[in-house]
Amino acid sequence: MERSLRTTLTPTTLQVLDESHLHAGHPGANGTGFGTHFRVRIASPSFTGLARVRQHRLVYDALQEFIDRGAHAIAIEIL
């Protein structure tokens, strides 16, 4: 995820946290404690002048391959 975000959005700040262990038993959890629920904290010049919904869409678009492979929830914090 981090590599994809760095390549696509050239962030000035980026933190990707796997919070799957906090969601054990929730819908979308896979029982392993990792790989399903993430938090992304990101700042990027790509977000300048864009509405928050569009900023989030850019992050989701950059992470689509991970969503397709089972990332169930991605909390995005635009910094």
N, C-alpha and C positions, 0 to 999 in steps of 0.2 A: 504494500500500500504506500509506504513512504516513498519508494522509488518512483512509483507511478505519479504521485502527487508532485514530487520534485521535478520530474521530467515535464509534466503537463502544465503546472501552474507556477513554477519557479518561485516558491515561497521564500519569504525573508525569515519567517518563523514557522516551524512545523513540529508537531508532536502527535504521534499516533499511539493510542493506548488501547490495549486489548482488555476490555472490561467484562469479558464473557463469564468469568468466575463469579461475578456479582449477579448474574442472571440465571443461575442454575434453576431449572424447573420452569422457567418462563417459556412462552411460545418462541420458537425459533432456536432455542438452546439445543446443542447437539449432545449434551451429556459429557463432553470432554473437558469443559471449563475454558476452552479457548476457541477463537476463530469465528465467533458469531456476532458478538456485540463489541463495537469499537467507539472510541471518542477521538475526534480529529480536531486539534487546535491548530489554526493556520492563519497566517497573514500573507498576502500576496499582492503585488502591484496589479495582477490580473483582475482584482476585485474593485479597483478604483472606479468610482462613479456608478457602480452597479447596485441595484436593489438587493436586499438580503436574499430574497428568493432566487435571484439569478446567481448570486455568489454560491449558494448551496448547490444549485444545479451544476455549476462547474465542478464542484467537488464530487458530487454523485457521478457525473459523466466520467471523471478521471478514474473512479473506482468501480465502474460498471462490471469489469471482469471479476472482481471480488464478490460483488453482489450476486452475479450469476453463479458463483461457486459456493454460495452459502452464507455470506455475510448478511445477517438478518437485520441488524440495526446499526446505524452509524449516526452518532450524535456529533453535530458540527458546531464548533465555536469559532467564529470569525473574529480574529484579534485586530 
